[in-house]
Amino acid sequence: MDTRRALLDALAADDAPVSGPELAESLGVSRAAVWKAVEGLREEGFAVESTSEGYVPPDDPGYSGPGIAFGLDAPYSVEYRDRIGSTNERARELAAEGKSDVAVVADEQTGSRGRLDREWMAPSGGVWLSILTRPDVPTARAPLFTLAAAVATTDAAREVGVDARIKWPNDVLVEREGSAAGADDSDATGRGGRKLAGILTEMEGEADRVGWLVVGVGVNANIDPETLPAGATSLSDECGAPVDRRRFAATLLERYAELTDSPEALDGVLPAWRERASTLGRRVRVDTADGIVEGTAVDVAEPGALVVDTDEGRQRVHAGDCEHLRDAE
């Protein structure tokens, strides 16, 4: 762990001011190294205060790399950019350099994309992040990380008061008020709700093992709803006021780490996904590489396949474009 992250953790662990000598001793570095770390944090917008009794973190850490890392209970370093082409692209570059356990976060993306290379608006005010890890799991279990990211995003949204739900495979939606599974709340997009967030996962590895994995999450956070595409919504629009993006991003990262930190933890992803699902119990039409699958979505099976009851019997769909349909009377 670098000195700045260790210093952030030390400041977060103590409500009282912490002196330079105390920090130097606890971190095992020189006082000059502590001073350099403090200055580096200030340059990144994390305004550490100096008092007669020691260093004090700012009241508002702000949406920045050090701000998100401050008190973060997840094993990720945070690389923050005000503006970037794509956080996923940057995470892939870091993977090629041999890095791991990095969250790349941006205020704005200029070259973002969604599934199937669809355009994804990523203006300033959103939460755009990509998490690079090197999980010791078979490639067959990689889809569980996408589901875990959907659960983590949903939980972070619920923490700020937005009743988000997951549409298979990787959209986070806000349903119309009063709607429920099976109700007629479909819109022109076929989503069955307003899109709040999307997830895009990329990986590289051998036939039987993941080398590296990048999960990109894009959340419409504090974005004017008039600038969003049809059928989309934002956290601020749902809440009626801007949300704390720093806390939201930290909650998402912490929950994702909790769900994916071991093969055993991954076993809990599917049950958590089912509890938050918007798709299960609905009639769906899934456009797959082998044709259309239409019926009632009844389950999601390892490692993330949608189980659909059709007129021809039960089918498992591993990939495809899912549309929620109006149920028959």
C-alpha positions in Angstrom: 0.0 0.0 0.0 1.4 3.4 -0.9 2.0 6.1 1.7 -1.0 8.3 0.6 -3.5 5.4 0.9 -2.1 4.4 4.3 -2.3 8.0 5.4 -5.9 8.2 4.3 -6.7 5.0 6.3 -4.9 6.4 9.3 -6.9 9.7 9.2 -10.2 7.8 8.7 -9.5 5.6 11.7 -9.1 8.5 14.1 -11.6 11.2 14.8 -8.9 13.3 16.5 -6.1 15.2 14.8 -3.1 13.0 14.1 0.4 14.5 14.4 3.1 14.1 11.8 5.4 12.1 14.1 2.6 9.8 15.0 1.8 9.2 11.4 5.4 8.6 10.5 5.8 6.0 13.3 2.5 4.2 12.6 3.2 4.1 8.8 6.9 3.2 9.1 8.0 6.2 7.0 9.9 9.4 7.6 8.2 12.7 8.6 9.3 14.0 5.2 7.4 11.2 3.5 4.3 12.1 5.5 4.6 15.7 4.5 5.0 14.7 0.8 2.0 12.5 1.0 -0.1 15.3 2.5 0.9 17.7 -0.2 0.2 15.1 -2.9 -3.3 14.6 -1.5 -3.9 18.3 -1.4 -2.9 18.6 -5.1 -5.6 16.0 -5.9 -8.2 18.0 -4.1 -8.2 16.3 -0.8 -7.7 19.3 1.5 -5.9 17.8 4.5 -5.9 20.5 7.2 -2.9 21.2 9.4 -3.7 22.3 13.0 -1.5 22.8 16.1 -2.5 19.3 17.2 -1.9 17.5 13.9 -3.5 16.7 10.5 -7.3 16.6 10.1 -9.2 15.3 7.0 -11.6 17.8 5.3 -15.2 17.8 6.3 -16.2 17.2 2.6 -13.6 14.8 1.1 -15.0 15.5 -2.4 -15.4 13.4 -5.5 -11.8 12.6 -6.2 -9.4 9.6 -6.0 -8.3 10.3 -2.4 -11.9 11.3 -1.5 -13.3 8.0 -2.7 -10.4 6.1 -1.1 -10.9 7.9 2.3 -12.3 5.3 4.6 -12.9 2.8 1.8 -13.4 -0.7 3.1 -12.3 -2.4 -0.1 -8.9 -3.5 -1.4 -8.7 -1.2 -4.3 -6.5 1.7 -5.1 -8.4 4.5 -6.9 -7.2 6.2 -10.1 -9.4 9.3 -10.7 -9.7 11.3 -13.9 -11.8 14.4 -14.5 -12.2 13.4 -18.1 -11.3 10.2 -19.9 -12.1 8.4 -23.1 -13.2 5.2 -21.3 -12.5 3.8 -17.8 -12.7 0.3 -19.2 -10.0 1.2 -21.7 -7.7 2.6 -19.0 -8.3 -0.5 -16.8 -7.2 -2.7 -19.8 -4.1 -0.6 -20.1 -3.3 -1.1 -16.4 -4.0 -4.9 -16.8 -1.4 -5.0 -19.6 1.1 -3.3 -17.2 0.5 -6.1 -14.7 -1.6 -4.1 -12.3 -4.5 -5.4 -10.3 -7.1 -4.3 -7.7 -7.5 -0.8 -9.2 -10.7 1.2 -9.5 -10.6 3.7 -12.4 -13.1 6.5 -11.8 -14.0 9.4 -14.0 -16.3 12.4 -13.8 -16.8 12.3 -17.5 -16.2 9.8 -20.3 -15.9 10.8 -23.9 -15.7 7.4 -25.6 -17.9 5.2 -23.5 -20.0 2.3 -24.9 -22.4 -0.3 -23.6 -23.1 -3.9 -24.6 -23.1 -4.7 -28.3 -21.1 -1.5 -28.8 -24.1 0.7 -28.2 -23.5 4.3 -27.5 -23.6 5.2 -23.8 -23.8 8.8 -22.7 -21.4 9.5 -19.9 -21.4 13.3 -19.1 -20.0 15.0 -16.1 -22.0 14.3 -13.0 -22.3 10.5 -13.4 -20.5 7.7 -11.6 -18.3 6.0 -14.3 -15.9 3.4 -13.0 -14.1 0.2 -13.9 -12.7 -2.3 -11.5 -9.7 -4.3 -12.5 -9.0 -7.6 -10.6 -7.3 -10.9 -11.2 -9.7 -13.4 -9.6 -8.5 -16.9 -9.1 -11.5 -18.5 -10.7 -12.3 -20.6 -13.8 -13.3 -18.6 -16.9 -16.7 -20.3 -16.7 -17.5 -18.4 -13.5 -16.6 -15.0 -15.0 -20.3 -14.0 -15.7 -20.9 -14.0 -11.9 -18.8 -10.8 -11.7 -21.2 -9.0 -13.9 -24.1 -10.1 -11.8 -22.2 -9.1 -8.7 -21.6 -5.6 -10.1 -25.4 -5.3 -10.8 -26.1 -6.3 -7.2 -23.6 -3.8 -5.8 -25.0 -1.0 -8.0 -28.5 -1.8 -6.9 -27.6 -1.8 -3.3 -25.7 1.5 -3.6 -28.8 3.0 -5.2 -31.1 1.7 -2.5 -28.8 3.2 0.1 -29.6 6.6 -1.3 -33.3 5.9 -1.4 -33.8 4.7 -5.0 -35.7 1.4 -5.3 -33.5 0.0 -8.1 -33.9 -3.5 -9.6 -31.9 -5.6 -12.0 -33.0 -6.5 -15.6 -31.2 -9.5 -17.0 -28.3 -9.5 -17.8 -26.8 -6.2 -16.7 -29.2 -3.2 -16.6 -30.2 -1.6 -13.4 -33.7 0.0 -13.6 -36.2 2.0 -11.6 -39.7 0.7 -12.2 -42.7 2.9 -12.4 -44.4 3.5 -9.1 -46.8 0.8 -8.1 -45.5 -1.7 -10.7 -44.6 -5.2 -9.7 -43.3 -8.4 -11.4 -45.8 -9.4 -14.1 -47.5 -6.0 -14.1 -48.0 -4.0 -17.3 -45.2 -1.4 -16.9 -43.3 -2.0 -20.1 -42.2 1.0 -22.1 -41.2 1.6 -25.6 -37.7 0.3 -24.9 -39.0 -3.0 -23.6 -37.1 -2.6 -20.4 -40.1 -2.5 -18.0 -38.6 0.6 -16.3 -36.3 3.5 -16.6 -32.6 2.7 -17.0 -30.4 3.9 -14.2 -27.1 2.0 -14.8 -25.4 -0.4 -17.2 -22.5 -2.8 -16.8 -19.9 -4.0 -19.3 -17.4 -6.8 -18.4 -14.2 -7.6 -20.3 -11.6 -10.2 -19.5 -8.6 -12.1 -20.7 -7.4 -15.5 -19.6 -6.6 -19.1 -20.5 -9.1 -21.7 -21.4 -9.7 -22.7 -17.8 -8.6 -19.6 -15.7 -9.2 -15.9 -15.7 -6.1 -13.8 -16.3 -7.6 -10.4 -15.6 -11.2 -9.1 -15.4 -12.6 -5.6 -15.8 -16.1 -4.7 -14.8 -17.2 -1.3 -16.0 -20.2 0.3 -14.3 -22.0 3.5 -15.6 -24.5 5.2 -13.3 -26.6 8.2 -14.2 -26.1 10.0 -10.9 -26.4 13.8 -10.8 -27.4 14.3 -14.4 -30.2 16.5 -15.7 -33.0 14.1 -16.8 -33.6 16.4 -19.9 -30.2 15.4 -21.2 -30.8 11.7 -20.8 -32.0 9.4 -23.6 -35.6 8.3 -23.7 -36.3 5.6 -21.1 -33.5 6.6 -18.8 -33.4 8.2 -15.3 -30.9 9.4 -12.8 -30.3 9.2 -9.1 -30.8 12.9 -8.6 -34.1 12.8 -10.6 -35.4 9.9 -8.5 -34.3 11.5 -5.2 -35.3 15.0 -6.0 -31.8 16.3 -5.1 -28.2 15.6 -5.9 -26.6 12.5 -4.2 -23.2 12.2 -2.7 -21.3 10.5 -5.5 -18.3 9.9 -3.4 -20.3 7.8 -0.9 -22.2 6.1 -3.7 -19.0 5.0 -5.5 -17.5 3.8 -2.2 -20.6 1.8 -1.3 -20.6 0.2 -4.8 -16.9 -0.7 -4.5 -17.3 -2.1 -1.0 -20.3 -4.2 -1.9 -18.6 -5.6 -5.1 -15.5 -6.5 -3.1 -17.6 -8.3 -0.5 -19.4 -10.3 -3.2 -16.3 -11.3 -5.1 -13.4 -11.6 -2.7 -13.3 -15.4 -2.7 -14.8 -18.4 -4.6 -17.0 -18.9 -1.6 -18.3 -15.4 -1.7 -19.2 -15.8 -5.3 -21.6 -18.6 -4.3 -23.8 -15.9 -2.8 -24.1 -13.8 -5.9 -27.0 -15.7 -7.6 -29.2 -15.6 -4.5 -28.5 -11.9 -4.1 -29.2 -11.3 -7.8 -32.5 -13.2 -7.6 -33.7 -11.1 -4.6 -33.1 -7.9 -6.6 -34.3 -9.1 -10.0 -36.9 -7.3 -12.1 -36.9 -10.0 -14.9 -37.9 -13.1 -13.0 -41.6 -13.9 -13.2 -42.1 -11.8 -16.3 -42.8 -12.8 -19.9 -39.7 -12.0 -21.9 -38.4 -12.1 -25.5 -34.6 -12.7 -25.7 -32.8 -12.2 -29.0 -30.0 -14.7 -29.1 -27.4 -15.7 -31.7 -29.5 -18.8 -32.4 -32.9 -17.0 -32.6 -35.7 -15.7 -30.5 -36.5 -17.3 -27.1 -39.9 -16.2 -25.8 -41.6 -17.2 -22.6 -41.6 -16.6 -18.8 -38.3 -16.0 -17.0 -38.3 -18.3 -14.0 -34.8 -18.3 -12.7 -31.1 -17.4 -13.3 -28.7 -20.3 -13.1 -24.9 -20.5 -12.7 -23.0 -18.7 -14.1 -25.7 -16.3 -15.0 -27.9 -18.0 -17.6 -31.6 -16.9 -17.8 -34.0 -19.9 -17.4 -37.1 -19.4 -19.6 -40.2 -21.5 -19.7 -41.3 -21.5 -23.4 -44.1 -23.4 -25.3 -41.4 -25.8 -26.4 -40.1 -26.4 -22.9 -37.6 -24.9 -20.5 -34.5 -23.2 -22.0 -31.3 -21.7 -20.7 -30.2 -18.5 -22.3 -26.5 -17.6 -21.7 -26.4 -14.4 -23.8 -28.8 -12.2 -25.6 -30.8 -9.0 -25.7 -33.8 -9.3 -23.3 -37.1 -7.5 -23.7 -39.8 -7.4 -21.0 -43.2 -8.1 -22.5 -46.7 -7.3 -21.5 -48.3 -10.3 -19.8 -51.4 -11.9 -21.2 -54.6 -11.4 -19.3 
